[in-house]
Amino acid sequence: MTDLTPPSTDITEIENTWILLSDGCRLAARLWLPVDAEKRPVPAILEYLPYRKRDATAERDALNHAYFAANGYAGVRVDLRGCGDSDGIILGEYLQQEQDDALEVIAWIADQPWCDGNVGMIGISWGGFNGLQVAARQPPALRAVISLCSTDDRYADDIHAMGGCLLTEKMTWGASMLSRYTTPPDPALVGERWREMWLERMNKSGLWVAEWHAHLRRDAFYKHGSICEDYSALKLPVYLVGGWADSYSNTIFRMLAHLECPSKALVGPWAHRYPNMGLPGPAMGFLQECIRWWDHWLKGVDTGIMDEPRLRVWMQEPMPPRAQYDERPGRWVCEESWPTPRIAVRSFGLAADGLSEKQVSEGAFVISSPQTVGVSAGKWTAYGTEPDLPTDQRQDAGGALIFDSPPLAEDFEILGAPLVKLAVSADRPNAIVAAVLSDVQADGAATQVSYGVLNLTHRESHEFPQPLVPGQVYRITLKLNDIAHHFRRGHRVRVALSSAYWPIVWPSPEPVTLMVDASDSRLELPVRPAHPQDGKLADFEPVDGGPPLRCQRLVPSKSQWTIKTDLASGKQCHERQYDGGTCLITDYDWEFGSSNQRRYCIHPDDPLSAQCEVQTRQHYARGQWRVRIDSKVAMDVTKGTFDIRAELDAYEGDVRVLSRNWSQSLPRDLV
């Protein structure tokens, strides 16, 4: 039984220790422990990532794991096999090897003298994914999980696809990862082996982005690691956390509807970040909330957390459209269950004069969007630290079918997934449809509330898509992203339909004309009535954390996002430049930094003009020792193929020690 005597708030940090796996591979771990943990063992919290504990996540780790240790837990941050300072090669995302290693890591942690045998897992994005995946493997010592910005379905709700449409994020994130999984370990930890380990990683890790584009349907590649394949395997308590500005909030509502294990959910206004560092704000005392969860499930302390509503979300107030917010005004609201019978559907027909709550008897609407529609969409995954949120939707209005409601006679709020139900036909066998829900303010500014896209060849199945019969009418339901939003009296509700949505998704291989039958098409909004429990919610505590990492900023970070149109050719390019700057961690004299440039180009009349290019750089130094990794990945299209070219160059000092090049052409397969 766990000793409930308050632990020491003094902590010991172990910069690096090795976890020896059964096949001889060593994984690198960083530990934060209460000073008396070996005399009075404590539960442990594992975060298991490929993102280099030595530098990439070091600032965040210092805040989070030191706080856990000061509150009676062992913080354990482990680099995946082939990443950071760990041995081996990483060959892809969420592989069986990654899960198998995690089972050994958890068993190792539980067997340490400073651990009482109880382990929790926490992680965001990749770490949120593998927390769920490992929990489904049911290791004996794992007791509970906190999963942030993650997914239960690797095909439907990850970087790969959205509504069966091919996300450009599949290519851009794959390009970014190329320069991450080919980085070297720190010689101070691994010794003279560092160069051999580095060269092996670069020579053997492969080009993941090409492998990903070889899988465009929901096949076994994506079913592996998707816990929606068997929700019943997840028996441990799970706390699901996300943000409305992030791209993974849909998972939370789907999992709440399917999980039978103890579960809770929290959705704030944030982008792809921990809520204690949440942007857009307000940030909240998330680490205190974590301790309440861990105390309940790992120490058996009745913190009252499971007596509170199962779902708590930030109900967003309308704001003028901006690419970046410091804060999104709103308030916390709750539901005891999800789905909840309290939600009512408010239905609008698509009429010639806009959205109508009366029956629409006839009407047909035709749209053939310029390929540049989507210019106001923002980035698929926003981080909140740069201008990457949706801008004024009026920029896209000229290339879409626009349906506005009359000015609203009264306020109402929505919570859940808006649905657009269409009777639609296309003049080509391959087509997409995008729908954007906006809040139109009194001055005409249109703020995106939610959106969705659907590859019409995937109308019935992501596993077995079928070409369209040109001219045939199909009845489809387009689910938009789950959201909580307050529509105010005097504002208008808008839905915009288009046949393109660049640069969120790659365009259809040919220009497409869609026809929408108004008599059988509508917008359905999930209206949430007032709830007396909202006013009884306790406030979250203010942000707290461990001591900040001693990091000297040698070069500040900076970002720029521009959209340029060549008036002579008509070509439009989105150009994003992000420089993370350079940081010196003074405790172990480690200098590191990274930069990333993305370019998305297209001509409004030609879907085959779509091009995407990503250049990245990672660099590391200590004294006279310096290395850097430069990579470049480019992708363009033909009617039948995706063509990928990649370069990787590695330098020790000014000497290039490795250069690799790839070129692959992959079939489009109904996208």
C-alpha positions in Angstrom: 0.0 0.0 0.0 1.2 3.5 -0.8 2.6 5.5 2.1 0.3 8.6 2.3 2.6 10.6 4.6 3.4 13.9 2.7 6.6 13.4 0.8 9.5 15.7 0.7 9.2 18.6 -1.7 12.9 18.6 -2.2 13.9 16.7 -5.3 16.8 15.0 -6.9 17.3 15.2 -10.7 19.3 12.5 -12.4 20.4 13.9 -15.7 20.7 10.5 -17.4 20.3 6.8 -16.6 20.1 3.8 -18.8 17.2 1.3 -19.1 18.6 -2.0 -20.4 16.1 -3.8 -22.6 16.0 -7.6 -23.1 17.6 -7.4 -26.6 20.5 -5.4 -25.2 19.3 -2.0 -26.4 19.7 0.9 -23.9 17.1 3.6 -23.6 18.1 7.0 -22.1 16.0 8.3 -19.3 15.9 11.5 -17.2 14.6 11.2 -13.6 13.1 13.7 -11.1 12.7 12.1 -7.7 11.7 13.2 -4.2 14.9 13.1 -2.2 13.7 10.4 0.1 12.1 8.3 -2.6 14.4 5.3 -2.0 13.4 5.2 1.6 9.7 6.0 0.9 9.0 4.8 -2.6 6.5 6.7 -4.7 4.4 6.2 -7.9 6.1 7.1 -11.1 4.9 9.2 -14.1 6.3 8.2 -17.5 6.6 10.4 -20.6 7.9 8.4 -23.6 8.8 10.4 -26.7 11.1 10.6 -29.8 11.7 14.3 -29.3 15.1 14.4 -27.5 14.9 14.8 -23.7 18.4 16.4 -23.9 17.1 19.5 -25.6 13.9 19.5 -27.7 11.5 19.0 -24.7 13.9 19.9 -21.9 12.3 23.3 -21.0 8.8 21.7 -20.8 10.1 18.6 -19.0 11.7 20.8 -16.3 8.5 22.5 -15.6 6.3 19.4 -15.6 8.3 16.6 -14.2 10.0 18.5 -11.4 6.6 19.6 -10.3 5.4 16.0 -10.2 8.5 15.1 -8.1 7.9 17.9 -5.7 4.4 16.6 -5.2 5.3 13.0 -4.4 5.9 11.3 -7.7 8.9 10.1 -9.7 9.0 11.9 -13.1 10.5 9.7 -15.8 11.2 11.0 -19.3 12.5 8.4 -21.8 13.8 8.8 -25.3 12.4 6.2 -27.7 14.7 3.6 -29.3 16.8 5.4 -32.0 16.0 8.9 -30.7 17.9 11.4 -28.6 20.5 9.5 -26.6 18.9 6.0 -26.8 20.5 3.1 -28.7 19.0 1.7 -31.9 17.1 2.9 -35.0 13.5 4.2 -35.2 11.8 3.0 -38.3 8.4 4.7 -38.1 5.6 5.9 -35.9 3.9 3.8 -33.2 5.5 0.5 -34.3 5.1 -2.7 -32.4 8.7 -2.3 -31.3 7.8 1.0 -29.6 5.0 -0.6 -27.7 7.1 -3.6 -26.7 9.9 -1.4 -25.5 7.3 0.6 -23.4 6.2 -2.6 -21.7 9.7 -3.3 -20.6 10.3 0.4 -19.5 7.2 0.3 -17.3 8.3 -3.0 -15.8 11.7 -1.5 -15.1 10.3 1.6 -13.5 8.0 -0.5 -11.3 11.0 -2.5 -10.1 13.1 0.4 -9.1 13.7 1.0 -5.3 12.3 4.6 -5.6 9.0 3.3 -7.1 6.1 1.8 -5.2 5.1 -0.3 -8.2 2.4 2.1 -9.5 3.0 3.8 -12.8 1.1 6.5 -14.8 1.7 7.7 -18.3 1.3 11.3 -19.6 2.0 12.7 -23.0 1.0 15.2 -25.7 0.6 14.3 -29.4 3.0 11.4 -30.0 3.2 10.8 -26.2 -0.6 11.0 -26.0 -0.9 8.5 -28.8 1.4 5.9 -27.3 -0.1 6.4 -23.8 -3.4 5.1 -25.2 -1.7 2.4 -27.3 0.4 1.1 -24.3 -2.6 1.2 -22.0 -4.5 -1.0 -24.4 -1.6 -3.6 -24.0 -2.5 -3.6 -20.3 0.9 -3.8 -18.6 0.4 -4.8 -15.0 2.1 -1.8 -13.3 0.3 0.9 -15.4 -2.6 2.3 -13.5 -3.8 5.4 -15.3 -3.1 7.7 -18.3 -3.4 11.3 -19.2 -3.5 11.7 -22.9 -3.3 15.2 -24.5 -3.9 16.1 -28.2 -4.0 12.5 -29.3 -6.1 10.2 -31.4 -7.9 6.8 -31.3 -7.9 6.6 -35.1 -4.6 7.1 -36.9 -6.3 7.3 -40.3 -9.3 9.5 -39.6 -7.9 11.9 -37.1 -4.1 12.3 -37.5 -1.8 14.1 -40.0 -2.6 11.6 -42.7 -6.2 12.3 -43.8 -9.3 14.2 -43.0 -12.6 12.9 -44.3 -10.6 10.7 -46.7 -8.9 13.8 -48.2 -5.1 13.8 -48.2 -3.8 16.4 -45.7 -0.7 18.4 -46.8 0.4 17.9 -43.1 1.2 14.3 -44.1 3.9 15.6 -46.3 5.1 18.6 -44.2 5.2 16.7 -40.9 7.0 13.8 -42.6 9.5 16.3 -43.9 10.0 17.7 -40.4 10.5 14.3 -38.9 13.3 13.5 -41.4 15.5 16.0 -39.7 14.5 14.8 -36.3 14.9 11.1 -36.4 18.4 11.5 -38.0 19.9 13.6 -35.2 22.9 12.5 -33.2 23.1 11.6 -29.5 25.2 13.7 -27.1 28.8 12.5 -27.0 29.0 13.4 -23.3 26.5 10.6 -22.6 27.3 7.9 -25.2 31.0 8.6 -25.7 32.9 7.9 -28.9 30.0 5.8 -30.2 28.1 9.0 -31.0 29.3 9.2 -34.6 28.6 5.5 -35.4 25.2 5.9 -33.9 24.5 9.0 -35.9 25.6 7.6 -39.2 23.5 4.4 -38.6 20.4 6.5 -37.9 20.8 8.5 -41.1 21.6 5.5 -43.3 18.9 3.1 -41.9 15.9 5.1 -40.8 14.5 5.5 -44.3 12.1 8.1 -45.7 8.9 7.8 -43.7 7.0 10.4 -45.7 7.2 8.2 -48.8 6.0 5.1 -46.9 3.1 7.2 -45.6 2.0 8.2 -49.1 2.0 4.6 -50.2 -1.0 4.1 -47.8 -3.9 6.3 -48.8 -6.7 4.1 -47.6 -7.5 3.0 -44.1 -5.6 -0.2 -44.3 -3.6 -2.3 -41.8 -0.9 0.4 -41.6 -3.3 2.7 -39.8 -5.4 0.1 -38.0 -2.2 -0.7 -36.0 -2.0 1.7 -33.2 -5.7 2.8 -33.6 -7.3 1.9 -30.3 -10.8 2.4 -31.9 -10.2 -1.1 -33.4 -11.0 -2.4 -29.9 -12.1 0.1 -27.4 -12.7 -2.7 -24.9 -8.9 -3.3 -24.6 -8.6 0.1 -22.8 -9.5 -0.7 -19.2 -7.4 1.8 -17.3 -8.6 5.2 -16.2 -8.0 7.8 -18.9 -8.1 11.6 -18.7 -8.4 13.1 -22.2 -7.2 16.7 -22.8 -7.3 18.9 -25.8 -8.0 22.4 -27.2 -10.4 23.9 -29.7 -7.5 25.5 -31.7 -5.8 22.1 -31.9 -6.6 19.5 -34.6 -7.3 16.5 -32.3 -10.3 17.5 -30.3 -12.7 15.2 -32.2 -11.0 12.2 -30.6 -12.1 13.3 -27.2 -15.8 13.2 -28.0 -15.6 10.0 -29.9 -13.7 8.2 -27.1 -16.1 9.5 -24.4 -18.9 7.9 -26.4 -17.2 4.5 -26.7 -15.0 4.0 -23.6 -16.3 1.8 -20.8 -13.3 2.4 -18.6 -13.3 5.3 -16.1 -12.7 8.5 -18.1 -12.8 12.3 -18.0 -12.2 15.0 -20.6 -11.1 18.6 -20.6 -11.1 20.9 -23.7 -9.9 24.4 -23.5 -9.2 27.2 -26.0 -5.7 26.1 -26.5 -3.7 25.0 -29.6 -1.3 22.0 -29.6 0.2 22.7 -26.2 0.0 21.6 -22.6 -2.7 23.7 -20.8 -0.3 25.1 -18.3 1.4 26.7 -21.3 -1.8 27.1 -23.2 -2.2 29.5 -26.1 -4.6 31.0 -26.9 -5.2 31.6 -23.2 -6.3 31.5 -20.6 -3.8 28.9 -19.5 -4.7 27.0 -16.3 -3.1 25.1 -13.4 -3.0 21.9 -15.3 -0.3 20.3 -13.3 -2.4 20.6 -10.1 -5.2 18.9 -12.0 -2.8 16.1 -13.0 -1.8 15.6 -9.3 -5.5 15.3 -8.4 -5.9 12.6 -11.0 -2.7 10.8 -10.0 -3.5 11.0 -6.3 -6.9 9.4 -7.0 -5.7 6.6 -9.2 -2.1 6.0 -8.1 -2.3 6.7 -4.4 -5.9 5.9 -3.6 -6.6 9.5 -2.2 -10.2 10.7 -2.6 -9.5 14.0 -4.3 -13.1 14.3 -5.5 -12.0 14.4 -9.2 -14.3 11.5 -10.2 -17.3 13.2 -8.5 -17.1 16.1 -10.9 -18.7 16.2 -14.4 -17.2 13.9 -16.9 -16.7 16.6 -19.6 -15.6 20.2 -19.0 -15.1 22.5 -22.0 -14.4 26.2 -22.7 -17.5 27.8 -24.3 -15.9 30.3 -26.7 -17.3 33.8 -27.1 -17.3 35.3 -30.6 -14.2 37.2 -31.5 -13.1 39.2 -34.6 -11.0 36.9 -36.9 -7.3 36.9 -36.2 -4.4 34.7 -37.1 -3.2 34.7 -33.5 -4.9 35.4 -30.1 -3.4 35.9 -26.7 -6.7 34.8 -25.2 -10.1 33.6 -26.3 -12.8 34.9 -24.1 -15.3 32.4 -22.8 -16.3 30.4 -19.7 -16.1 26.8 -18.5 -19.2 24.6 -18.9 -19.8 21.0 -18.2 -21.8 17.9 -19.1 -22.2 14.8 -16.8 -22.1 12.5 -19.8 -21.3 12.4 -23.5 -23.2 12.1 -25.6 -25.8 13.9 -23.7 -29.5 13.9 -24.3 -29.5 17.7 -23.5 -28.2 18.6 -27.0 -30.9 19.6 -29.4 -30.5 19.8 -33.2 -31.2 23.2 -34.9 -31.7 22.7 -38.6 -31.2 25.2 -41.4 -32.1 24.5 -45.1 -29.9 25.9 -47.9 -32.1 28.4 -49.7 -31.4 30.9 -52.5 -31.5 33.7 -50.0 -29.4 32.0 -47.4 -29.9 29.6 -44.4 -33.6 29.1 -43.7 -35.3 27.4 -40.8 -38.3 26.8 -43.0 -38.7 23.9 -45.4 -36.8 24.4 -48.6 -38.8 22.9 -51.5 -36.5 23.4 -54.5 -33.3 24.9 -55.8 -30.0 23.8 -57.2 -26.6 25.4 -56.6 -23.4 24.9 -58.6 -19.9 25.6 -57.5 -16.5 25.1 -59.2 -14.1 26.7 -56.7 -10.7 28.2 -57.6 -8.0 26.0 -56.2 -6.9 28.8 -53.9 -10.0 28.5 -51.7 -8.8 27.8 -48.3 -6.4 30.8 -48.1 -8.1 31.8 -44.8 -8.1 28.3 -43.3 -4.9 28.7 -41.1 -2.7 25.7 -40.3 -4.2 22.2 -39.8 -2.3 21.9 -36.5 -1.9 25.3 -34.8 0.6 25.9 -32.0 -0.5 29.3 -30.9 3.0 30.7 -30.8 2.8 32.1 -34.4 0.1 33.4 -36.7 -1.4 30.1 -37.7 -5.1 30.4 -36.9 -7.9 31.0 -39.4 -8.3 34.5 -40.7 -11.3 36.4 -42.0 -13.4 33.9 -44.0 -14.5 36.7 -46.4 -11.3 36.0 -48.2 -12.7 32.7 -49.4 -16.3 33.8 -50.0 -15.9 34.5 -53.7 -14.9 31.0 -54.5 -17.6 29.2 -52.4 -21.3 28.8 -52.1 -22.3 31.1 -49.2 -25.4 30.6 -47.1 -26.1 33.1 -44.3 -28.9 33.1 -41.8 -30.9 36.2 -41.1 -29.5 38.2 -38.1 -30.1 36.0 -35.0 -33.1 37.0 -32.9 -31.5 35.6 -29.7 -28.3 34.1 -28.4 -27.6 30.4 -28.6 -24.7 28.0 -27.9 -23.5 24.9 -29.6 -21.4 22.0 -28.3 -20.4 19.0 -30.4 -20.1 18.3 -34.1 -22.1 20.5 -36.6 -23.3 18.4 -39.6 -23.7 19.4 -43.2 -26.1 17.0 -45.0 -26.0 17.3 -48.8 -27.5 15.9 -51.9 -24.6 16.4 -54.2 -23.3 15.4 -57.6 -20.0 16.0 -59.4 -18.9 16.1 -63.0 -15.8 14.1 -62.3 -15.1 10.6 -60.8 -13.0 12.2 -58.0 -14.0 15.2 -56.0 -13.9 16.8 -52.6 -16.3 19.0 -50.8 -15.4 21.4 -47.9 -17.8 23.1 -45.5 -16.9 26.0 -43.2 -19.1 27.2 -40.4 -18.6 30.8 -39.5 -19.9 33.5 -37.1 -20.6 36.6 -39.2 -20.4 39.7 -37.0 -22.4 43.0 -37.5 -19.6 44.5 -39.6 -19.5 41.5 -41.9 -16.2 40.0 -40.5 -16.5 36.2 -40.6 -14.7 34.1 -37.9 -14.3 30.4 -38.6 -16.1 28.3 -36.0 -15.5 24.9 -37.4 -14.9 23.1 -40.7 -14.8 19.7 -42.4 -13.8 18.1 -45.7 -14.9 14.9 -47.4 -13.3 13.0 -50.3 -16.5 12.0 -52.1 -14.9 8.7 -53.2 -14.7 7.9 -49.5 -18.4 8.7 -49.0 -19.2 5.2 -47.7 -15.8 3.8 -46.6 -12.2 4.9 -46.0 -11.1 1.4 -46.5 -12.9 0.7 -49.8 -13.4 4.0 -51.7 -15.3 4.0 -54.9 -15.2 6.5 -57.8 -18.1 8.8 -58.4 -20.5 8.3 -61.3 -20.5 11.8 -62.9 -23.9 13.4 -62.6 -25.3 10.9 -60.0 -26.7 12.4 -56.9 -25.2 11.1 -53.6 -26.6 11.9 -50.1 -23.7 12.5 -47.8 -23.1 13.7 -44.3 -20.1 15.9 -43.7 -19.1 16.1 -40.1 -17.4 19.3 -39.0 -14.9 19.4 -36.1 -16.4 19.3 -32.7 -16.6 22.8 -31.1 -18.2 24.9 -28.3 -19.3 28.3 -29.5 -21.6 31.1 -28.4 -23.6 32.7 -31.3 -24.8 36.2 -30.3 -28.0 38.0 -31.1 -27.6 40.1 -34.2 -24.8 37.9 -35.7 -25.4 35.6 -38.6 -24.6 31.9 -39.0 -22.8 31.1 -42.2 -22.0 27.9 -44.0 -19.6 28.0 -47.0 -19.3 25.1 -49.4 -16.4 24.7 -51.8 -14.8 22.1 -54.1 -11.3 22.9 -53.0 -9.6 23.7 -49.6 -5.9 24.4 -50.2 -3.4 24.2 -48.4 -5.3 22.1 -45.8 -5.8 19.2 -48.3 -4.4 18.3 -51.7 -6.8 19.1 -54.6 -8.7 16.7 -56.7 -6.8 15.6 -59.9 -9.1 17.6 -62.2 -11.1 20.8 -61.8 -14.5 19.8 -60.4 -18.0 21.2 -60.6 -20.4 20.3 -57.8 -24.2 20.6 -57.9 -26.1 20.8 -54.6 -29.8 20.0 -54.4 -31.2 22.4 -51.9 -34.4 20.5 -51.3 -32.4 17.7 -49.6 -29.5 19.6 -48.0 -29.2 21.2 -44.6 -27.0 22.4 -41.8 -27.5 20.9 -38.4 -26.2 22.6 -35.3 -25.9 20.8 -31.9 -27.5 23.4 -29.6 -26.7 23.3 -25.9 -29.2 24.7 -23.5 -28.1 26.5 -20.3 -27.0 24.1 -17.5 -27.2 25.1 -13.8 -24.1 23.0 -13.1 -22.0 25.4 -15.1 -22.1 28.0 -12.4 -21.1 25.5 -9.7 -17.8 24.5 -11.3 -14.8 25.2 -9.1 -12.2 27.4 -10.6 -8.9 25.9 -11.8 -5.8 26.9 -9.9 -3.3 29.4 -11.4 -0.4 28.1 -13.5 2.4 26.5 -11.5 5.4 24.3 -12.3 8.9 23.3 -11.5 11.9 25.6 -11.7 12.5 26.8 -15.3 15.4 25.2 -17.2 18.6 27.3 -17.0 18.7 28.1 -20.7 20.4 31.1 -22.2 18.8 32.4 -25.4 21.7 33.1 -27.8 19.4 33.7 -30.8 15.7 34.6 -30.3 13.0 32.7 -32.1 11.0 34.4 -34.9 8.3 33.5 -37.3 6.8 34.9 -40.4 3.8 33.8 -42.5 3.0 35.4 -45.8 0.7 34.7 -48.7 1.9 36.0 -52.1 0.1 36.1 -55.5 2.1 36.6 -58.7 -0.2 38.9 -60.7 1.4 38.0 -64.0 1.1 34.2 -63.6 -1.8 34.0 -61.1 0.2 31.6 -58.9 -0.4 31.9 -55.2 2.2 30.8 -52.6 1.9 30.4 -48.8 5.3 30.9 -47.2 6.0 30.1 -43.6 9.4 30.7 -42.0 10.0 29.6 -38.5 13.3 29.9 -36.7 13.3 28.5 -33.2 16.5 30.4 -32.4 19.4 29.0 -30.5 19.5 28.0 -26.8 22.4 27.2 -24.5 21.6 24.9 -21.6 24.2 26.0 -19.1 23.9 23.0 -16.8 25.6 20.8 -19.4 27.0 23.3 -21.9 24.7 22.2 -24.7 23.8 24.5 -27.6 21.0 23.6 -29.9 18.5 25.1 -32.3 16.2 24.5 -35.3 14.5 26.2 -38.2 11.8 25.3 -40.7 10.6 26.8 -43.9 7.4 25.7 -45.7 6.1 26.7 -49.1 2.7 25.8 -50.6 2.0 26.9 -54.1 -1.0 26.5 -56.5 -2.6 28.2 -59.5 -6.3 28.9 -59.1 -7.2 27.2 -62.3 -5.0 24.1 -62.2 -5.1 21.5 -59.4 -2.0 19.8 -60.9 0.0 22.9 -60.2 -0.1 22.1 -56.4 3.4 22.0 -54.9 4.7 21.8 -51.4 8.3 22.1 -50.2 9.8 21.9 -46.7 13.4 22.8 -45.6 14.6 22.1 -42.1 17.7 22.4 -40.1 18.7 21.0 -36.7 22.1 22.1 -35.1 24.0 21.1 -32.0 27.2 22.3 -30.4 29.5 22.1 -27.4 32.7 24.0 -27.5 34.5 23.2 -30.8 32.2 20.3 -31.5 29.4 21.2 -34.0 27.0 19.2 -36.1 24.0 20.1 -38.2 21.4 18.3 -40.3 19.8 19.9 -43.3 16.9 18.4 -45.1 14.6 19.3 -48.0 11.5 17.5 -49.1 9.3 18.5 -52.0 6.1 17.0 -53.4 4.1 17.8 -56.5 1.4 15.9 -58.4 0.3 14.6 -61.7 -3.2 13.3 -62.5 -2.1 9.8 -61.4 0.8 10.2 -59.0 2.3 12.0 -56.1 6.0 12.7 -56.7 8.3 13.1 -53.7 11.9 14.2 -53.7 14.1 14.4 -50.6 17.6 15.4 -49.7 19.5 14.9 -46.4 22.9 16.5 -45.7 24.8 16.1 -42.5 27.8 18.2 -41.4 30.4 17.8 -38.7 31.8 21.3 -38.4 32.0 22.5 -42.0 32.7 19.0 -43.4 29.8 17.2 -45.0 29.8 13.6 -43.6 26.7 12.2 -45.4 24.5 13.1 -48.3 21.4 11.1 -49.3 18.8 11.6 -52.0 15.4 10.0 -52.7 12.9 10.3 -55.5 9.7 8.3 -55.6 6.4 8.4 -57.6 3.4 6.9 -55.8 -0.1 6.3 -57.2 -2.9 8.7 -56.1 -5.5 6.0 -55.4 -8.7 8.1 -55.6 -7.3 11.1 -53.8 
